[in-house]
Amino acid sequence: MRTISLKLPPDLDRRLTDLAAQRGLSRSAILREALESFAKGSADSVTARAGELVGSLEGPRDLSMSARHMRGYGR
């Protein structure tokens, strides 16, 4: 891979470091992902952007199918 240099303001540098630590990736990997996403236009769905949050909560799958939750709706 080719190496490039880049200057970041301190706040952005800190955020990059924190994000890399949270995701268990290198700072370079985070920047490569960001550039790829930017270059392709990143028209991801909300579900795709939510990533690991999707399905992480417990409860009924669809409240609209529960008579208890729909009681009184539309009145």
C-alpha positions in Angstrom: 0.0 0.0 0.0 1.0 3.5 -0.6 1.6 5.8 2.4 0.2 9.3 2.6 0.5 12.1 5.2 -2.4 14.0 6.7 -2.7 16.8 9.2 -5.6 16.6 11.6 -6.8 19.1 14.2 -6.3 17.8 17.8 -10.0 17.2 18.4 -10.4 15.1 15.2 -7.2 13.2 16.0 -8.6 12.3 19.4 -11.9 11.2 17.9 -10.1 9.0 15.4 -8.0 7.4 18.1 -11.1 6.8 20.2 -13.0 5.3 17.3 -10.1 3.0 16.4 -9.9 1.8 20.0 -13.7 1.2 20.2 -13.8 -0.8 16.9 -10.5 -2.6 17.6 -9.0 -1.3 14.3 -6.0 0.7 13.4 -6.4 4.4 12.7 -5.3 3.7 9.1 -8.1 1.1 8.8 -10.7 3.6 10.1 -9.5 6.3 7.6 -9.5 3.8 4.7 -13.1 2.8 5.5 -14.1 6.5 5.7 -12.5 7.3 2.4 -14.1 4.2 0.7 -17.5 5.2 2.0 -17.1 8.8 0.9 -15.8 7.8 -2.5 -18.7 5.5 -3.3 -21.3 8.0 -2.1 -22.3 6.0 1.0 -26.0 5.7 0.4 -26.3 3.0 3.1 -29.7 2.3 4.6 -30.5 3.3 8.2 -30.3 -0.4 9.2 -26.8 -0.7 7.6 -25.6 2.4 9.4 -27.0 1.1 12.7 -24.7 -1.9 12.3 -24.2 -3.9 15.5 -27.1 -2.1 17.2 -29.6 -3.9 15.0 -31.2 -6.7 17.1 -29.3 -5.8 20.2 -32.4 -5.1 22.3 -34.8 -7.6 23.7 -38.6 -7.3 23.4 -41.4 -8.0 20.9 -40.2 -7.9 17.3 -43.1 -5.8 15.9 -45.4 -4.0 18.3 -47.9 -3.4 15.5 -48.7 -7.1 15.6 -49.5 -7.0 19.3 -53.2 -6.5 20.1 -52.2 -5.1 23.5 -50.1 -2.4 21.9 -52.6 -1.5 19.2 -55.6 -1.2 21.6 -57.1 2.2 21.1 -55.0 3.1 18.0 -56.8 5.4 15.6 -59.5 6.6 17.9 
